[in-house]
Amino acid sequence: MIRAYNLFRSRASMANSMLRAGPAAATQKRFLSIHEYLSMGMLNKFGIDTPKFIPAKTPEEAYEAAKKFNGEPVVIKAQVLAGGRGKGHFDNGLQGGVHLVKTPEEVRDFAKKMIGSKLITKQTGADGRICNAVMVAEARAPAHEYYAAILNDRVTQLPVLITSNQGGMSIEEVAKENPDAIITTPIDYTKGLDLKAAEEVAHKLGFSSPKLEKEAAETFVNLYKLFDQKDATQVEINPLVETKDGAVLCLDAKLGFDDNADFRQEDVFKLRDTTQEDASEVEAGKYGLNFIKLDGNIGCLVNGAGLAMATLDVLSLKGGKPANFLDVGGGANAAAVKKAFELLLQSKDVRAIFVNIFGGIMRCDVIAEGIIQATKELQLTIPLVVRLQGTKEAEAKELIKNSGLKIFAYDHLDEAAQAAVQKAETQQ
């Protein structure tokens, strides 16, 4: 029942869940995520109700924003691309990235402590992420909290609406402890989400009146319209609430978008905040490289995510620890390979480099040229182990042989991985 949700999580959090070797490892973005206040604004454009909110990038802006709520209590929320903000803490000692406050002066005080500091949550790792803005929102008292999300399900190959009447908490814990509380509704992408089907879901969730059931159903329909029209991979509302004054509102929103749709979603991709991403990974993206930091000592350069995973596995099997996941893809040139080496060498922990390339779309001789260029220009001093197989393999091996450089070439994966592990150990 929760399969669609778990499948999505495994994709959207690939670096977190599958590749990270430690809690402080950085994360490669497979999908674009945007800040909460931007997500809330997008919800409003699709006719989806939220509390009134105002973003602020300085303490004074936050103070002025709070004054516009006419003395009513407000919530101040740190704008950091990570979950668990409420339970997190800042590197300056402030506990929590979400606070209910009563006066504009309090809002300003909290903003001073949040803006410019790093928020550390269970999703950021020990390094945390910089907070460059806060969101000031009206405090709407919930009578009941729900969960709602639109995701892609690989099994049915359809979008699904996932809902629960146990919102405001970790949906993973709900699925584990009470799977019957999760309602999964497949959506025919050729027709969209039918209002009648949405009303049936709202009824199952237990809204207190037919009027609120209809409002919730309309919210579900509009969430799917956003998902479809904006090439989203994730539309998650936690919590969706029925307020004590009789309204259905989205109190929080997390939106993710397909990177492959950037050419037709320019307005969305302009909202990207690279300060929330690892600088090395942002730099790698400029060269068409996929780069993820891990916490080992063997730098890995491969082509293809499958080969990358296999390389990480075999190194671990041989007793080694990968320092990264670096995929040069199928269209890399010598300059991109050199940039890949530069990224690998940024880590002082790297004691050896393992290049494992299967030449299919990517030609081995191009990789070899890049390896030789990088070795010479970067004055590489740590051991370099290379395994090249496939298209232009013979030419690549000849280039390496004639280079006169200290490059250790192998034909088989096992022996190459074993050599990389041993050479990294000798460099400790």
C-alpha positions in Angstrom: 0.0 0.0 0.0 2.8 2.3 0.8 5.0 0.9 -2.0 4.7 3.9 -4.2 5.8 6.2 -1.5 8.8 4.1 -0.6 9.8 3.7 -4.3 9.8 7.5 -4.7 11.8 8.0 -1.5 14.4 5.6 -2.8 14.8 7.6 -6.0 14.5 11.1 -4.6 16.9 10.3 -1.8 19.3 8.1 -3.8 22.4 9.8 -2.4 21.0 9.7 1.2 19.6 6.2 1.3 21.8 4.3 -1.2 25.1 5.9 -1.6 25.9 7.9 1.6 28.6 6.3 3.7 28.1 8.6 6.7 25.6 11.1 8.1 27.7 14.1 7.0 27.9 13.1 3.4 26.6 15.6 0.9 23.7 14.9 -1.5 23.5 15.1 -5.3 20.2 16.5 -6.3 18.3 14.2 -8.6 15.2 16.4 -8.6 15.0 20.2 -8.1 13.6 21.2 -4.7 12.4 24.7 -3.9 12.0 26.6 -0.6 8.7 26.3 1.3 7.6 29.9 0.7 8.1 29.4 -3.0 6.2 26.2 -2.9 3.3 27.9 -1.0 3.2 30.6 -3.6 3.0 28.0 -6.4 0.1 26.3 -4.5 -1.8 29.6 -4.4 -1.4 30.0 -8.2 -3.2 26.7 -8.6 -6.1 27.7 -6.3 -4.9 25.8 -3.3 -5.4 27.5 0.1 -2.5 28.1 2.5 -2.1 30.4 5.5 -1.1 34.0 4.6 2.7 34.2 4.6 5.5 36.6 3.9 9.2 35.7 3.2 12.0 37.8 4.7 15.7 37.8 4.0 16.8 40.1 6.9 15.7 40.5 10.5 14.1 43.9 9.7 12.2 42.5 6.8 10.9 39.8 9.2 9.9 42.5 11.7 8.0 44.5 9.1 6.3 41.3 7.8 5.1 40.4 11.3 3.6 43.8 11.8 1.3 43.1 8.8 -0.5 40.4 10.8 -2.1 43.0 13.1 -0.9 41.7 16.4 -2.0 38.1 15.8 0.4 35.3 16.7 2.6 34.1 13.8 4.9 31.3 13.0 8.5 31.9 11.9 10.0 29.1 9.8 13.7 28.8 8.7 13.9 28.4 5.0 16.3 25.5 4.5 15.9 22.6 2.1 15.7 19.8 4.6 13.1 18.0 6.6 12.9 17.9 10.4 13.4 21.7 10.7 11.3 21.9 13.8 13.4 19.4 15.7 16.7 20.7 14.4 19.1 23.1 15.9 21.3 26.0 14.6 25.1 26.1 14.9 24.7 29.1 17.2 22.8 27.1 19.7 19.2 28.1 18.8 16.9 25.1 19.2 14.3 24.5 16.4 13.8 26.0 13.0 10.1 26.6 13.6 8.7 28.9 16.3 5.3 30.3 17.3 5.7 33.9 18.4 3.4 36.7 19.6 5.1 39.9 18.7 7.1 41.5 15.8 10.0 42.1 18.2 10.2 38.3 18.9 10.1 37.6 15.2 13.0 39.9 14.6 15.0 38.3 17.5 14.5 34.8 16.1 15.3 36.0 12.5 18.6 37.4 13.8 19.5 34.0 15.1 18.3 32.1 12.1 19.4 34.1 9.1 23.1 33.6 8.3 23.4 30.6 10.5 23.3 26.9 9.7 20.4 24.7 10.6 21.3 21.1 11.4 18.6 18.4 11.1 18.5 14.6 10.7 18.6 15.2 6.9 21.4 17.7 6.6 24.2 15.8 8.4 26.5 17.5 10.9 27.5 20.3 8.6 23.9 21.6 8.4 22.6 24.0 5.7 22.7 27.8 5.6 19.5 29.7 6.3 19.3 32.8 4.1 15.6 33.5 4.6 12.7 32.9 6.9 8.9 32.7 6.3 6.5 34.6 8.6 3.0 33.0 8.4 -0.3 33.4 10.2 -0.9 30.8 12.9 -4.0 28.8 12.1 -5.1 26.4 14.8 -5.7 22.9 13.4 -8.6 20.8 14.5 -7.1 17.8 12.7 -4.0 17.1 10.6 -3.8 15.0 7.5 -1.1 13.9 5.0 -1.4 14.2 1.2 1.1 13.7 -1.6 1.2 13.1 -5.3 4.0 10.8 -6.4 5.0 8.5 -9.2 4.6 4.8 -8.7 7.0 2.6 -10.8 4.9 -0.5 -10.2 1.7 0.8 -11.8 3.6 3.3 -13.9 1.0 5.9 -12.8 0.9 8.9 -10.6 -0.7 8.1 -7.2 -2.5 10.2 -4.5 -1.2 9.1 -1.1 -3.2 10.3 1.9 -3.6 9.6 5.6 -5.6 11.0 8.5 -2.4 10.8 10.6 -0.6 13.9 9.3 1.8 16.2 11.0 4.3 13.4 11.7 6.7 11.2 9.9 4.8 9.3 7.2 7.4 6.6 7.3 6.6 5.9 10.9 2.8 5.9 10.1 3.4 3.4 7.3 5.4 1.2 9.6 3.2 1.3 12.7 -0.2 1.5 11.0 -0.1 0.8 7.3 -3.9 0.7 7.1 -3.9 4.4 7.8 -2.3 5.0 4.3 -4.7 5.4 1.4 -3.2 5.0 -2.1 -5.2 6.1 -5.1 -3.9 5.5 -8.6 -4.5 8.4 -11.1 -5.1 7.9 -14.8 -2.6 10.4 -16.3 -4.7 10.7 -19.5 -7.7 12.0 -17.5 -6.3 13.5 -14.4 -7.7 13.1 -10.9 -11.4 12.7 -11.0 -13.3 15.0 -8.6 -15.6 12.1 -7.6 -12.7 9.9 -6.7 -11.1 12.7 -4.8 -14.3 13.2 -2.8 -14.3 9.5 -2.0 -10.8 9.8 -0.6 -11.8 12.9 1.4 -14.7 11.0 2.9 -12.5 8.1 3.9 -10.1 10.5 5.7 -13.0 11.7 7.9 -13.4 15.5 7.4 -16.0 16.8 9.7 -18.5 18.0 7.2 -19.6 17.5 3.5 -18.4 21.1 2.8 -14.9 20.4 4.1 -14.8 17.1 2.2 -15.5 18.9 -1.0 -12.8 21.5 -0.2 -10.3 18.7 0.5 -11.3 17.0 -2.8 -10.8 20.2 -4.7 -7.4 20.6 -3.1 -6.4 17.0 -4.2 -7.5 17.8 -7.8 -5.5 21.0 -7.9 -2.5 19.3 -6.4 -2.5 16.9 -9.2 -2.9 19.7 -11.8 0.2 21.3 -10.3 2.0 18.0 -10.4 1.1 17.4 -14.0 1.6 20.9 -15.4 4.8 21.7 -13.7 6.5 18.3 -14.3 6.7 17.6 -10.6 8.1 14.4 -9.2 6.8 15.2 -5.7 4.0 17.2 -4.3 3.9 16.6 -0.5 1.7 18.4 2.0 2.3 17.6 5.6 0.2 18.6 7.3 -2.9 19.3 5.3 -5.3 20.6 8.0 -8.9 21.1 8.9 -8.7 24.3 11.0 -10.8 25.0 14.0 -12.5 27.9 12.1 -13.6 25.6 9.4 -11.1 25.7 6.5 -8.9 23.2 4.6 -5.4 24.6 4.4 -1.9 23.3 3.4 0.3 24.3 6.3 3.5 23.0 4.8 4.6 22.1 1.3 7.5 20.2 -0.3 7.7 20.3 -4.1 10.2 18.5 -6.3 10.6 18.8 -10.1 12.1 16.6 -12.8 15.5 17.9 -13.9 14.8 16.6 -17.4 12.0 19.2 -17.8 14.1 22.2 -17.1 13.9 23.3 -20.8 10.1 23.7 -20.5 9.9 24.8 -16.9 12.3 27.7 -16.9 10.2 29.7 -14.5 10.4 26.9 -12.0 14.1 26.2 -12.4 14.9 29.9 -11.9 13.9 29.3 -8.3 16.8 26.9 -7.6 18.9 27.9 -4.6 22.4 26.6 -5.1 23.5 27.7 -1.6 21.6 24.7 -0.3 23.7 22.3 -2.4 27.3 21.2 -2.1 29.6 23.6 -4.1 31.5 20.7 -5.6 28.3 19.1 -6.8 27.1 22.3 -8.4 30.4 22.7 -10.1 30.3 19.1 -11.4 26.8 19.8 -12.9 28.3 22.5 -15.1 30.4 19.9 -16.8 27.6 17.3 -17.1 29.1 15.2 -14.2 27.1 13.6 -11.4 29.2 13.9 -8.2 28.4 12.8 -4.7 30.7 13.0 -1.8 31.1 10.0 0.5 33.5 9.6 3.5 36.0 7.0 2.2 39.6 7.4 0.8 39.3 6.0 -2.7 38.2 8.4 -5.4 36.0 6.8 -8.0 35.5 7.9 -11.6 33.0 5.8 -13.6 30.5 6.1 -16.4 26.9 5.1 -15.7 25.0 4.9 -12.4 24.9 1.1 -12.5 28.6 0.7 -12.9 29.1 3.3 -10.2 27.0 1.2 -7.8 28.9 -1.9 -8.8 32.3 -0.2 -8.3 31.3 1.1 -4.8 30.1 -2.4 -3.9 33.2 -4.2 -5.1 35.5 -1.7 -3.4 33.6 -2.3 -0.1 33.8 -6.1 -0.7 37.6 -5.8 -0.9 37.7 -3.8 2.3 38.0 -0.3 0.8 35.9 2.8 1.4 34.8 4.9 -1.6 35.3 8.7 -1.3 32.7 9.6 -3.8 30.3 8.7 -6.5 31.4 10.4 -9.8 29.7 9.5 -13.0 31.1 11.1 -16.2 28.1 9.8 -18.2 28.3 9.0 -21.9 29.3 12.3 -23.4 32.3 13.4 -21.4 35.4 14.9 -23.1 39.0 15.3 -21.9 38.2 18.6 -20.2 35.3 17.0 -18.3 37.5 14.2 -17.2 40.1 16.7 -16.0 37.4 18.5 -14.0 36.4 15.2 -12.5 40.0 14.6 -11.3 40.0 18.1 -9.8 36.8 17.4 -7.9 38.3 14.1 -6.6 41.4 15.8 -5.4 39.6 18.5 -3.5 39.2 15.9 -0.7 42.4 15.6 1.4 41.2 12.1 2.4 41.6 10.6 -1.1 44.6 8.3 -1.0 44.0 6.6 -4.4 41.9 7.1 -7.5 40.1 4.2 -9.3 38.9 4.8 -12.8 36.5 2.1 -14.0 35.1 2.7 -17.5 33.0 0.5 -19.8 33.3 2.0 -23.3 29.8 1.8 -24.8 28.6 5.2 -25.7 31.7 6.6 -24.0 35.0 5.9 -25.8 37.8 4.6 -23.8 40.5 6.6 -25.7 38.7 9.8 -24.8 38.8 8.9 -21.1 42.5 7.9 -21.5 43.3 11.3 -23.0 41.6 13.0 -20.1 43.4 10.8 -17.6 46.8 11.6 -19.1 46.0 15.4 -19.3 44.8 15.5 -15.7 47.7 13.5 -14.4 50.2 15.9 -16.1 48.5 19.2 -15.4 47.4 18.4 -11.9 50.7 16.8 -11.0 49.0 13.8 -9.6 51.0 12.2 -6.8 48.6 9.6 -5.4 48.2 6.1 -7.0 46.0 5.9 -10.1 44.4 2.6 -10.9 42.6 2.3 -14.3 40.3 -0.3 -15.8 39.1 0.4 -19.3 37.0 -2.0 -21.4 34.9 -1.6 -24.5 35.0 0.9 -27.4 38.5 2.0 -28.4 39.9 -0.1 -25.5 43.2 -1.0 -27.3 43.8 2.6 -28.4 43.2 3.7 -24.8 45.7 1.2 -23.3 48.3 2.2 -25.9 47.9 5.9 -25.0 48.4 5.1 -21.3 51.4 2.8 -22.0 53.1 5.5 -24.2 52.4 8.3 -21.7 55.3 7.2 -19.5 53.1 8.1 -16.4 52.7 6.0 -13.3 49.3 4.7 -14.1 48.4 1.1 -13.0 46.2 -0.5 -15.6 44.2 -3.7 -15.1 41.8 -5.8 -17.3 39.6 -7.3 -14.6 37.4 -5.5 -12.1 38.2 -7.6 -9.1 42.0 -7.2 -9.4 41.7 -3.5 -10.2 39.5 -2.9 -7.1 41.9 -5.0 -4.9 44.8 -2.9 -6.2 43.0 0.4 -5.5 42.3 -0.7 -1.9 45.9 -1.9 -1.3 47.4 1.3 -2.8 45.1 3.5 -0.7 46.2 1.7 2.4 49.9 2.2 1.6 49.3 6.0 1.4 47.8 6.3 4.9 
